């Protein structure tokens, strides 16, 4: 099966191919003989019921600084593609939400991965709340009194933006932390959205495990260890990647959530687990494929394309 594939992503010329999962998917697609095009979400248009974008054909190679060759960009009806990969990075804002509404118009005639309806309705820090028994104690609110009561009950907490990404603006706050008031005021002045407030898990210093699920099945993992003096394990924030196996508890978490992911058409997801607690389910633009393979793990890009091909009629 030779597929015609479009990738909705940030500008391909600017990506860091060493750690970019979208690039891993594109390399594998090219290996299979699929045709590849890319477009940025700002070029999406809807006219008389037709969803189009300014797409350009590309070829890719695993060479830093010379990783893409591009053809002429042209406005293209997205239904002319067999598959669209929804892969631009968050933030999950109204611009992002609008793209999911547009892509929903072409799916599933053109298979969009992940399903745009469920990407819109199940962002990372919301979908996870369907499984409260698997999570650390969690509060979502803007109400200061609620946060203070939660902090009094649980002691050390972590505060982070509900629709943030990449470890940006993630703070640990102690039970008696004198910076809490200023931090609350800063958050409140920057955004109208709620925050996620969670009981702090000290074992995060031993690692925050990213587990990749393909069509709801655990397929590979990497343990991300924070730098000394930081609680954020995101590799973009300096977290160190370590090879890892899945514990019995982590496998149980995957088995619990897998059917829900599969039912929602969330074919490529990445979950975060700290000390046996599920903290996020990443559905917008999960990462980890290249580092898992580099550390001796499986080729997850190949598994994802196997799953995509199985979904095509």
C-alpha positions in Angstrom: 0.0 0.0 0.0 1.5 3.3 -1.1 0.1 6.2 0.8 0.0 9.9 0.1 0.8 11.5 3.4 0.6 15.1 4.6 2.1 16.3 7.9 0.6 19.3 9.7 3.6 20.6 11.7 5.7 23.5 12.7 8.2 24.6 9.9 10.2 21.5 9.1 13.3 23.6 8.4 13.5 24.5 12.1 13.1 21.2 13.8 15.9 19.4 15.8 15.9 16.1 13.9 17.9 14.3 16.6 14.9 14.2 19.0 12.0 14.9 16.7 9.3 12.1 16.6 7.6 13.7 13.6 10.8 13.4 11.7 11.1 9.7 12.7 7.6 9.1 11.4 8.5 10.8 8.1 11.7 8.8 7.7 9.8 5.6 8.1 7.0 6.7 5.8 9.6 7.5 3.1 11.3 4.1 3.6 7.9 2.5 2.9 7.7 4.4 -0.4 5.0 6.8 0.7 4.8 10.3 -0.8 5.3 13.1 1.8 4.0 16.7 1.9 4.1 19.2 4.8 2.2 22.3 5.6 1.9 24.6 8.6 -1.4 25.0 10.4 -1.6 28.8 9.7 -2.2 27.9 6.0 -5.3 25.8 6.6 -8.4 27.2 4.9 -12.1 26.2 4.6 -13.9 27.4 1.5 -17.3 26.1 0.3 -16.9 23.0 2.4 -13.4 22.2 1.1 -10.5 22.0 3.6 -7.2 22.9 2.0 -3.6 24.0 3.0 -0.5 25.3 1.3 1.3 22.0 1.1 4.7 21.3 -0.4 6.2 17.9 -1.3 9.3 17.0 0.6 11.9 14.3 0.9 13.9 13.8 4.1 17.2 12.4 5.1 18.8 11.8 8.6 21.5 14.5 8.1 21.6 17.4 10.6 21.6 20.7 8.7 20.5 19.1 5.5 17.5 17.1 6.5 14.8 18.2 4.0 14.4 18.9 0.3 11.2 20.8 -0.6 9.2 21.2 -3.8 6.9 24.0 -4.8 4.1 24.8 -2.3 0.6 24.7 -3.7 -2.9 25.0 -2.2 -4.1 21.4 -1.9 -7.4 19.8 -1.0 -6.6 17.7 2.1 -9.0 15.0 0.9 -6.4 14.2 -1.8 -4.2 12.7 0.9 -4.7 9.2 2.4 -3.3 10.2 5.8 -2.8 13.5 7.6 -0.5 13.5 10.7 -1.6 16.1 13.2 1.8 17.0 14.6 2.3 20.7 15.3 3.5 21.3 18.9 1.3 22.9 21.5 0.3 25.3 23.1 -3.2 23.9 23.0 -4.9 27.2 22.4 -7.8 28.4 20.3 -5.7 28.3 17.1 -4.9 24.7 17.8 -8.6 23.9 18.6 -9.6 25.6 15.3 -7.4 23.3 13.3 -9.0 20.2 14.9 -12.5 21.5 13.8 -11.2 21.8 10.2 -9.5 18.4 10.2 -12.6 16.8 11.6 -14.3 17.7 8.3 -12.0 15.3 6.3 -11.7 12.5 8.9 -12.0 9.5 8.5 -12.1 9.6 4.6 -8.7 11.0 5.0 -7.3 9.3 8.2 -6.2 12.0 10.6 -3.8 10.7 13.3 -4.6 11.4 16.1 -8.4 11.7 15.6 -9.0 15.5 15.7 -12.3 15.3 17.6 -10.7 13.5 20.5 -7.5 15.5 20.4 -9.7 18.6 20.9 -11.8 17.0 23.7 -9.0 15.1 25.5 -6.0 17.3 25.9 -3.2 15.9 28.0 -4.1 17.2 31.4 -7.9 16.7 30.9 -8.1 13.1 29.5 -5.9 11.8 32.4 -8.6 12.9 34.9 -10.8 10.1 33.6 -8.6 7.8 35.7 -8.4 9.5 39.1 -7.5 6.3 40.9 -4.3 6.1 38.8 -3.2 9.7 39.5 -1.6 11.6 42.4 -4.1 13.8 44.2 -5.0 16.5 41.6 -6.9 19.7 41.6 -7.9 21.8 38.6 -8.9 25.4 39.5 -8.2 29.1 39.5 -9.6 29.6 42.9 -6.9 30.6 45.4 -8.8 29.3 48.5 -9.1 25.9 46.8 -5.4 25.8 46.1 -4.5 26.9 49.6 -6.8 24.2 51.1 -5.2 21.6 48.8 -1.7 22.7 49.9 -2.7 22.5 53.5 -4.0 19.0 53.0 -1.1 17.6 50.9 1.9 19.7 51.8 4.3 20.1 48.9 2.5 20.6 45.6 3.3 21.1 41.9 1.5 23.9 40.0 1.4 24.0 36.2 -0.7 25.6 33.4 -3.6 23.4 32.3 -2.7 23.8 28.7 1.1 24.2 29.0 3.7 22.0 27.5 7.4 21.2 27.6 7.8 21.8 31.3 7.2 25.6 31.0 6.0 27.3 34.1 6.0 24.2 36.3 6.6 25.0 39.9 7.0 23.2 43.2 5.4 25.0 46.1 5.9 24.0 49.7 3.2 24.0 52.4 4.6 27.2 54.0 6.2 28.6 50.9 6.3 32.4 51.2 6.4 32.7 47.4 3.0 31.2 46.9 1.1 34.5 46.9 3.4 36.1 44.3 3.3 33.0 42.2 -0.5 32.9 42.2 -0.6 36.6 41.2 1.8 36.0 38.4 -0.1 33.0 37.0 -3.4 34.9 37.3 -2.1 37.9 35.4 -0.7 35.8 32.6 -3.6 33.6 31.8 -7.4 33.2 32.3 -7.1 29.4 32.3 -7.1 27.1 35.3 -4.0 25.5 36.7 -3.3 21.9 37.5 -2.3 21.4 41.1 -0.9 18.0 42.1 0.6 16.4 45.2 4.3 16.5 44.8 5.9 13.1 44.2 9.5 13.2 45.6 10.5 10.2 43.5 10.3 12.4 40.4 14.0 12.9 41.1 14.5 9.2 40.2 12.7 9.8 36.9 9.5 10.6 35.1 8.8 7.7 32.7 7.5 8.4 29.2 5.6 5.4 27.9 4.6 5.2 24.3 1.3 3.4 23.5 0.5 2.4 19.9 -3.2 1.9 19.3 -3.7 1.6 23.1 -0.9 -1.0 23.7 2.4 -0.2 25.5 5.2 -0.3 23.0 8.3 1.3 24.5 9.5 3.7 27.2 12.3 6.0 28.3 13.0 7.2 31.9 13.7 11.0 32.0 15.7 12.1 35.0 15.7 15.8 36.1 18.9 17.7 36.4 20.0 18.4 40.0 18.1 21.4 41.4 15.2 21.0 39.0 12.0 18.9 39.2 11.3 19.1 35.5 12.3 15.9 33.6 11.4 17.1 30.1 14.4 16.5 27.9 13.9 20.0 26.4 14.5 21.2 29.9 17.7 19.2 30.4 16.3 15.9 31.6 18.6 13.0 31.1 17.2 10.0 29.1 17.8 6.5 30.5 16.8 3.1 29.2 14.1 1.4 31.2 11.7 -1.5 31.5 8.0 -1.3 32.5 7.1 -2.4 36.0 4.0 -4.4 36.8 2.2 -1.3 38.0 3.1 0.6 34.8 1.8 -2.3 32.7 -1.4 -2.3 34.7 -1.8 1.5 34.0 -1.4 0.9 30.3 -3.9 -2.0 30.3 -6.4 0.2 32.1 -6.2 3.2 29.8 -5.5 1.4 26.5 -9.1 0.5 25.6 -10.2 4.2 26.0 -7.3 5.4 23.8 -8.2 2.9 21.1 -11.9 3.8 21.2 -11.1 7.5 20.8 -8.8 6.9 17.8 -5.7 8.1 19.8 -3.3 5.9 17.9 -0.1 7.5 19.0 0.0 8.6 22.7 2.7 9.1 25.3 1.9 8.8 29.0 3.9 10.1 31.9 4.3 8.0 35.0 6.1 9.0 38.2 6.4 6.5 41.0 3.5 4.4 39.8 1.2 7.4 39.3 -0.2 8.5 36.0 0.3 12.3 35.6 -0.4 13.0 31.9 -1.7 11.4 28.7 -0.1 13.2 25.8 -2.2 13.2 22.6 -1.4 16.4 20.7 2.2 15.8 19.6 3.8 13.0 21.7 7.6 12.6 21.6 10.1 10.0 22.5 10.4 7.8 19.4 14.0 8.7 18.5 15.5 8.5 22.0 13.8 5.2 22.7 15.3 3.7 19.6 18.7 5.3 20.3 18.8 3.7 23.7 18.3 0.3 22.2 14.5 0.1 22.4 12.1 -0.8 19.5 11.5 1.1 16.3 8.2 2.7 17.3 7.8 4.7 14.1 7.5 1.4 12.2 4.9 0.1 14.7 2.9 3.3 14.4 2.9 3.1 10.6 1.9 -0.6 10.8 -1.1 0.5 12.9 -2.0 3.4 10.5 -1.9 1.0 7.5 -4.2 -1.4 9.3 -6.8 1.4 9.7 -6.9 2.2 6.0 -9.6 0.4 4.0 
